[in-house]
Amino acid sequence: MYSKHNVCPHDFYNVQINDMARRLILAFTDYEIEEEKKIAEQARKGAR
C-alpha cells in the first residue's frame, strides 16, 4: 500500500485516523506510485 515507507506515520505516532484521512493517504500513495512509473518509463525511453 505504501511505496517507500515500512511504517505509516499514523501507526508510528499511534494516532487513529478517520475514513477521510485514510482515503487521502491512499489517493496520494496511488498518485506517487503512478508518478514513479511515469518517470521510470521516460527513463527507459530515453535510454534507448
N, CA, C and O atoms as a Maestro MAE file, in Angstrom:
{
 s_m_m2io_version
 :::
 2.0.0
}

f_m_ct {
 s_m_title
 :::
 protein
 m_atom[192] {
  # First column is atom index #
  i_m_mmod_type
  r_m_x_coord
  r_m_y_coord
  r_m_z_coord
  i_m_residue_number
  s_m_chain_name
  s_m_pdb_residue_name
  s_m_pdb_atom_name
  i_m_atomic_number
  :::
  1 25 0.819 -1.179 0.000 1 A "MET " " N  " 7
  2 3 0.000 0.000 0.000 1 A "MET " " CA " 6
  3 2 0.873 1.257 0.000 1 A "MET " " C  " 6
  4 15 0.600 2.185 -0.761 1 A "MET " " O  " 8
  5 25 1.896 1.307 0.820 2 A "TYR " " N  " 7
  6 3 2.759 2.471 0.861 2 A "TYR " " CA " 6
  7 2 4.058 2.126 0.149 2 A "TYR " " C  " 6
  8 15 4.697 1.119 0.453 2 A "TYR " " O  " 8
  9 25 4.439 2.969 -0.796 3 A "SER " " N  " 7
  10 3 5.534 2.616 -1.685 3 A "SER " " CA " 6
  11 2 6.916 2.727 -1.057 3 A "SER " " C  " 6
  12 15 7.776 1.896 -1.348 3 A "SER " " O  " 8
  13 25 7.158 3.696 -0.226 4 A "LYS " " N  " 7
  14 3 8.514 3.929 0.261 4 A "LYS " " CA " 6
  15 2 8.664 3.786 1.777 4 A "LYS " " C  " 6
  16 15 9.777 3.891 2.293 4 A "LYS " " O  " 8
  17 25 7.602 3.555 2.477 5 A "HIS " " N  " 7
  18 3 7.660 3.563 3.928 5 A "HIS " " CA " 6
  19 2 7.264 2.198 4.481 5 A "HIS " " C  " 6
  20 15 6.297 1.583 4.030 5 A "HIS " " O  " 8
  21 25 8.025 1.743 5.458 6 A "ASN " " N  " 7
  22 3 7.671 0.493 6.119 6 A "ASN " " CA " 6
  23 2 6.597 0.704 7.176 6 A "ASN " " C  " 6
  24 15 5.778 -0.181 7.424 6 A "ASN " " O  " 8
  25 25 6.603 1.875 7.796 7 A "VAL " " N  " 7
  26 3 5.640 2.189 8.844 7 A "VAL " " CA " 6
  27 2 4.923 3.481 8.462 7 A "VAL " " C  " 6
  28 15 5.561 4.480 8.129 7 A "VAL " " O  " 8
  29 25 3.616 3.452 8.511 8 A "CYS " " N  " 7
  30 3 2.835 4.653 8.211 8 A "CYS " " CA " 6
  31 2 2.994 5.657 9.349 8 A "CYS " " C  " 6
  32 15 3.121 5.256 10.506 8 A "CYS " " O  " 8
  33 25 2.990 6.956 9.042 9 A "PRO " " N  " 7
  34 3 3.163 7.952 10.113 9 A "PRO " " CA " 6
  35 2 2.145 7.826 11.238 9 A "PRO " " C  " 6
  36 15 2.501 7.962 12.409 9 A "PRO " " O  " 8
  37 25 0.874 7.565 10.900 10 A "HIS " " N  " 7
  38 3 -0.133 7.468 11.962 10 A "HIS " " CA " 6
  39 2 0.087 6.227 12.828 10 A "HIS " " C  " 6
  40 15 -0.248 6.230 14.012 10 A "HIS " " O  " 8
  41 25 0.650 5.166 12.240 11 A "ASP " " N  " 7
  42 3 0.991 3.988 13.045 11 A "ASP " " CA " 6
  43 2 2.192 4.282 13.946 11 A "ASP " " C  " 6
  44 15 2.224 3.869 15.105 11 A "ASP " " O  " 8
  45 25 3.165 4.991 13.406 12 A "PHE " " N  " 7
  46 3 4.369 5.323 14.171 12 A "PHE " " CA " 6
  47 2 4.021 6.148 15.405 12 A "PHE " " C  " 6
  48 15 4.528 5.889 16.496 12 A "PHE " " O  " 8
  49 25 3.154 7.140 15.227 13 A "TYR " " N  " 7
  50 3 2.765 8.002 16.339 13 A "TYR " " CA " 6
  51 2 1.570 7.465 17.108 13 A "TYR " " C  " 6
  52 15 1.113 8.093 18.063 13 A "TYR " " O  " 8
  53 25 1.057 6.304 16.699 14 A "ASN " " N  " 7
  54 3 -0.073 5.653 17.353 14 A "ASN " " CA " 6
  55 2 -1.295 6.579 17.413 14 A "ASN " " C  " 6
  56 15 -1.917 6.746 18.462 14 A "ASN " " O  " 8
  57 25 -1.615 7.168 16.272 15 A "VAL " " N  " 7
  58 3 -2.752 8.080 16.153 15 A "VAL " " CA " 6
  59 2 -3.820 7.409 15.304 15 A "VAL " " C  " 6
  60 15 -3.521 6.839 14.255 15 A "VAL " " O  " 8
  61 25 -5.051 7.475 15.753 16 A "GLN " " N  " 7
  62 3 -6.159 6.934 14.971 16 A "GLN " " CA " 6
  63 2 -6.485 7.894 13.838 16 A "GLN " " C  " 6
  64 15 -6.495 9.109 14.035 16 A "GLN " " O  " 8
  65 25 -6.749 7.355 12.658 17 A "ILE " " N  " 7
  66 3 -7.149 8.212 11.544 17 A "ILE " " CA " 6
  67 2 -8.575 7.868 11.149 17 A "ILE " " C  " 6
  68 15 -9.021 6.732 11.307 17 A "ILE " " O  " 8
  69 25 -9.277 8.856 10.637 18 A "ASN " " N  " 7
  70 3 -10.653 8.612 10.232 18 A "ASN " " CA " 6
  71 2 -10.701 8.157 8.772 18 A "ASN " " C  " 6
  72 15 -9.671 8.067 8.105 18 A "ASN " " O  " 8
  73 25 -11.886 7.878 8.299 19 A "ASP " " N  " 7
  74 3 -12.052 7.334 6.953 19 A "ASP " " CA " 6
  75 2 -11.588 8.315 5.881 19 A "ASP " " C  " 6
  76 15 -10.977 7.899 4.897 19 A "ASP " " O  " 8
  77 25 -11.862 9.600 6.048 20 A "MET " " N  " 7
  78 3 -11.445 10.590 5.053 20 A "MET " " CA " 6
  79 2 -9.924 10.679 4.993 20 A "MET " " C  " 6
  80 15 -9.348 10.750 3.907 20 A "MET " " O  " 8
  81 25 -9.278 10.676 6.140 21 A "ALA " " N  " 7
  82 3 -7.815 10.712 6.158 21 A "ALA " " CA " 6
  83 2 -7.246 9.472 5.480 21 A "ALA " " C  " 6
  84 15 -6.265 9.563 4.743 21 A "ALA " " O  " 8
  85 25 -7.846 8.329 5.721 22 A "ARG " " N  " 7
  86 3 -7.391 7.084 5.094 22 A "ARG " " CA " 6
  87 2 -7.528 7.175 3.571 22 A "ARG " " C  " 6
  88 15 -6.640 6.737 2.839 22 A "ARG " " O  " 8
  89 25 -8.625 7.735 3.105 23 A "ARG " " N  " 7
  90 3 -8.826 7.895 1.652 23 A "ARG " " CA " 6
  91 2 -7.790 8.832 1.050 23 A "ARG " " C  " 6
  92 15 -7.278 8.579 -0.040 23 A "ARG " " O  " 8
  93 25 -7.481 9.915 1.760 24 A "LEU " " N  " 7
  94 3 -6.464 10.847 1.266 24 A "LEU " " CA " 6
  95 2 -5.093 10.187 1.198 24 A "LEU " " C  " 6
  96 15 -4.359 10.365 0.226 24 A "LEU " " O  " 8
  97 25 -4.751 9.427 2.229 25 A "ILE " " N  " 7
  98 3 -3.468 8.727 2.236 25 A "ILE " " CA " 6
  99 2 -3.388 7.773 1.054 25 A "ILE " " C  " 6
  100 15 -2.373 7.725 0.360 25 A "ILE " " O  " 8
  101 25 -4.448 7.016 0.823 26 A "LEU " " N  " 7
  102 3 -4.457 6.069 -0.293 26 A "LEU " " CA " 6
  103 2 -4.367 6.794 -1.630 26 A "LEU " " C  " 6
  104 15 -3.666 6.339 -2.535 26 A "LEU " " O  " 8
  105 25 -5.067 7.912 -1.762 27 A "ALA " " N  " 7
  106 3 -5.037 8.664 -3.022 27 A "ALA " " CA " 6
  107 2 -3.643 9.200 -3.302 27 A "ALA " " C  " 6
  108 15 -3.157 9.085 -4.427 27 A "ALA " " O  " 8
  109 25 -2.992 9.781 -2.308 28 A "PHE " " N  " 7
  110 3 -1.651 10.310 -2.529 28 A "PHE " " CA " 6
  111 2 -0.643 9.198 -2.762 28 A "PHE " " C  " 6
  112 15 0.291 9.368 -3.546 28 A "PHE " " O  " 8
  113 25 -0.814 8.067 -2.098 29 A "THR " " N  " 7
  114 3 0.075 6.933 -2.324 29 A "THR " " CA " 6
  115 2 -0.064 6.439 -3.753 29 A "THR " " C  " 6
  116 15 0.939 6.191 -4.421 29 A "THR " " O  " 8
  117 25 -1.295 6.293 -4.230 30 A "ASP " " N  " 7
  118 3 -1.515 5.870 -5.616 30 A "ASP " " CA " 6
  119 2 -0.915 6.874 -6.584 30 A "ASP " " C  " 6
  120 15 -0.325 6.485 -7.591 30 A "ASP " " O  " 8
  121 25 -1.057 8.163 -6.292 31 A "TYR " " N  " 7
  122 3 -0.500 9.209 -7.149 31 A "TYR " " CA " 6
  123 2 1.023 9.097 -7.212 31 A "TYR " " C  " 6
  124 15 1.606 9.197 -8.292 31 A "TYR " " O  " 8
  125 25 1.673 8.889 -6.057 32 A "GLU " " N  " 7
  126 3 3.129 8.759 -6.028 32 A "GLU " " CA " 6
  127 2 3.589 7.558 -6.835 32 A "GLU " " C  " 6
  128 15 4.585 7.638 -7.553 32 A "GLU " " O  " 8
  129 25 2.878 6.450 -6.724 33 A "ILE " " N  " 7
  130 3 3.242 5.244 -7.465 33 A "ILE " " CA " 6
  131 2 3.123 5.491 -8.965 33 A "ILE " " C  " 6
  132 15 4.004 5.096 -9.729 33 A "ILE " " O  " 8
  133 25 2.049 6.134 -9.389 34 A "GLU " " N  " 7
  134 3 1.862 6.427 -10.817 34 A "GLU " " CA " 6
  135 2 2.949 7.371 -11.329 34 A "GLU " " C  " 6
  136 15 3.451 7.194 -12.438 34 A "GLU " " O  " 8
  137 25 3.310 8.365 -10.533 35 A "GLU " " N  " 7
  138 3 4.367 9.293 -10.945 35 A "GLU " " CA " 6
  139 2 5.701 8.563 -11.083 35 A "GLU " " C  " 6
  140 15 6.449 8.825 -12.024 35 A "GLU " " O  " 8
  141 25 6.010 7.651 -10.157 36 A "GLU " " N  " 7
  142 3 7.248 6.885 -10.246 36 A "GLU " " CA " 6
  143 2 7.255 6.000 -11.485 36 A "GLU " " C  " 6
  144 15 8.294 5.840 -12.126 36 A "GLU " " O  " 8
  145 25 6.111 5.425 -11.828 37 A "LYS " " N  " 7
  146 3 6.013 4.607 -13.040 37 A "LYS " " CA " 6
  147 2 6.265 5.450 -14.280 37 A "LYS " " C  " 6
  148 15 6.956 5.010 -15.199 37 A "LYS " " O  " 8
  149 25 5.707 6.667 -14.314 38 A "LYS " " N  " 7
  150 3 5.907 7.562 -15.456 38 A "LYS " " CA " 6
  151 2 7.380 7.929 -15.604 38 A "LYS " " C  " 6
  152 15 7.913 7.929 -16.714 38 A "LYS " " O  " 8
  153 25 8.032 8.238 -14.499 39 A "ILE " " N  " 7
  154 3 9.449 8.604 -14.533 39 A "ILE " " CA " 6
  155 2 10.288 7.426 -15.015 39 A "ILE " " C  " 6
  156 15 11.198 7.601 -15.825 39 A "ILE " " O  " 8
  157 25 9.989 6.232 -14.522 40 A "ALA " " N  " 7
  158 3 10.726 5.042 -14.945 40 A "ALA " " CA " 6
  159 2 10.519 4.773 -16.429 40 A "ALA " " C  " 6
  160 15 11.461 4.399 -17.127 40 A "ALA " " O  " 8
  161 25 9.305 4.959 -16.914 41 A "GLU " " N  " 7
  162 3 9.011 4.746 -18.335 41 A "GLU " " CA " 6
  163 2 9.762 5.760 -19.194 41 A "GLU " " C  " 6
  164 15 10.311 5.405 -20.237 41 A "GLU " " O  " 8
  165 25 9.789 7.008 -18.766 42 A "GLN " " N  " 7
  166 3 10.525 8.031 -19.505 42 A "GLN " " CA " 6
  167 2 12.020 7.724 -19.514 42 A "GLN " " C  " 6
  168 15 12.690 7.942 -20.524 42 A "GLN " " O  " 8
  169 25 12.543 7.223 -18.407 43 A "ALA " " N  " 7
  170 3 13.960 6.868 -18.336 43 A "ALA " " CA " 6
  171 2 14.270 5.716 -19.284 43 A "ALA " " C  " 6
  172 15 15.313 5.710 -19.937 43 A "ALA " " O  " 8
  173 25 13.368 4.741 -19.359 44 A "ARG " " N  " 7
  174 3 13.576 3.621 -20.280 44 A "ARG " " CA " 6
  175 2 13.552 4.084 -21.730 44 A "ARG " " C  " 6
  176 15 14.351 3.628 -22.547 44 A "ARG " " O  " 8
  177 25 12.633 4.989 -22.046 45 A "LYS " " N  " 7
  178 3 12.545 5.507 -23.416 45 A "LYS " " CA " 6
  179 2 13.782 6.327 -23.757 45 A "LYS " " C  " 6
  180 15 14.264 6.283 -24.888 45 A "LYS " " O  " 8
  181 25 14.293 7.071 -22.792 46 A "GLY " " N  " 7
  182 3 15.480 7.891 -23.009 46 A "GLY " " CA " 6
  183 2 16.751 7.076 -23.131 46 A "GLY " " C  " 6
  184 15 17.720 7.527 -23.740 46 A "GLY " " O  " 8
  185 25 16.760 5.876 -22.557 47 A "ALA " " N  " 7
  186 3 17.953 5.021 -22.584 47 A "ALA " " CA " 6
  187 2 18.100 4.288 -23.908 47 A "ALA " " C  " 6
  188 15 19.160 3.728 -24.188 47 A "ALA " " O  " 8
  189 25 17.068 4.283 -24.716 48 A "ARG " " N  " 7
  190 3 17.133 3.564 -25.994 48 A "ARG " " CA " 6
  191 2 17.907 4.298 -27.029 48 A "ARG " " C  " 6
  192 15 18.047 3.815 -28.153 48 A "ARG " " O  " 8
  :::
 }
 m_bond[191] {
  # First column is bond index #
  i_m_from
  i_m_to
  i_m_order
  :::
  1 1 2 1
  2 2 3 1
  3 3 4 2
  4 3 5 1
  5 5 6 1
  6 6 7 1
  7 7 8 2
  8 7 9 1
  9 9 10 1
  10 10 11 1
  11 11 12 2
  12 11 13 1
  13 13 14 1
  14 14 15 1
  15 15 16 2
  16 15 17 1
  17 17 18 1
  18 18 19 1
  19 19 20 2
  20 19 21 1
  21 21 22 1
  22 22 23 1
  23 23 24 2
  24 23 25 1
  25 25 26 1
  26 26 27 1
  27 27 28 2
  28 27 29 1
  29 29 30 1
  30 30 31 1
  31 31 32 2
  32 31 33 1
  33 33 34 1
  34 34 35 1
  35 35 36 2
  36 35 37 1
  37 37 38 1
  38 38 39 1
  39 39 40 2
  40 39 41 1
  41 41 42 1
  42 42 43 1
  43 43 44 2
  44 43 45 1
  45 45 46 1
  46 46 47 1
  47 47 48 2
  48 47 49 1
  49 49 50 1
  50 50 51 1
  51 51 52 2
  52 51 53 1
  53 53 54 1
  54 54 55 1
  55 55 56 2
  56 55 57 1
  57 57 58 1
  58 58 59 1
  59 59 60 2
  60 59 61 1
  61 61 62 1
  62 62 63 1
  63 63 64 2
  64 63 65 1
  65 65 66 1
  66 66 67 1
  67 67 68 2
  68 67 69 1
  69 69 70 1
  70 70 71 1
  71 71 72 2
  72 71 73 1
  73 73 74 1
  74 74 75 1
  75 75 76 2
  76 75 77 1
  77 77 78 1
  78 78 79 1
  79 79 80 2
  80 79 81 1
  81 81 82 1
  82 82 83 1
  83 83 84 2
  84 83 85 1
  85 85 86 1
  86 86 87 1
  87 87 88 2
  88 87 89 1
  89 89 90 1
  90 90 91 1
  91 91 92 2
  92 91 93 1
  93 93 94 1
  94 94 95 1
  95 95 96 2
  96 95 97 1
  97 97 98 1
  98 98 99 1
  99 99 100 2
  100 99 101 1
  101 101 102 1
  102 102 103 1
  103 103 104 2
  104 103 105 1
  105 105 106 1
  106 106 107 1
  107 107 108 2
  108 107 109 1
  109 109 110 1
  110 110 111 1
  111 111 112 2
  112 111 113 1
  113 113 114 1
  114 114 115 1
  115 115 116 2
  116 115 117 1
  117 117 118 1
  118 118 119 1
  119 119 120 2
  120 119 121 1
  121 121 122 1
  122 122 123 1
  123 123 124 2
  124 123 125 1
  125 125 126 1
  126 126 127 1
  127 127 128 2
  128 127 129 1
  129 129 130 1
  130 130 131 1
  131 131 132 2
  132 131 133 1
  133 133 134 1
  134 134 135 1
  135 135 136 2
  136 135 137 1
  137 137 138 1
  138 138 139 1
  139 139 140 2
  140 139 141 1
  141 141 142 1
  142 142 143 1
  143 143 144 2
  144 143 145 1
  145 145 146 1
  146 146 147 1
  147 147 148 2
  148 147 149 1
  149 149 150 1
  150 150 151 1
  151 151 152 2
  152 151 153 1
  153 153 154 1
  154 154 155 1
  155 155 156 2
  156 155 157 1
  157 157 158 1
  158 158 159 1
  159 159 160 2
  160 159 161 1
  161 161 162 1
  162 162 163 1
  163 163 164 2
  164 163 165 1
  165 165 166 1
  166 166 167 1
  167 167 168 2
  168 167 169 1
  169 169 170 1
  170 170 171 1
  171 171 172 2
  172 171 173 1
  173 173 174 1
  174 174 175 1
  175 175 176 2
  176 175 177 1
  177 177 178 1
  178 178 179 1
  179 179 180 2
  180 179 181 1
  181 181 182 1
  182 182 183 1
  183 183 184 2
  184 183 185 1
  185 185 186 1
  186 186 187 1
  187 187 188 2
  188 187 189 1
  189 189 190 1
  190 190 191 1
  191 191 192 2
  :::
 }
}
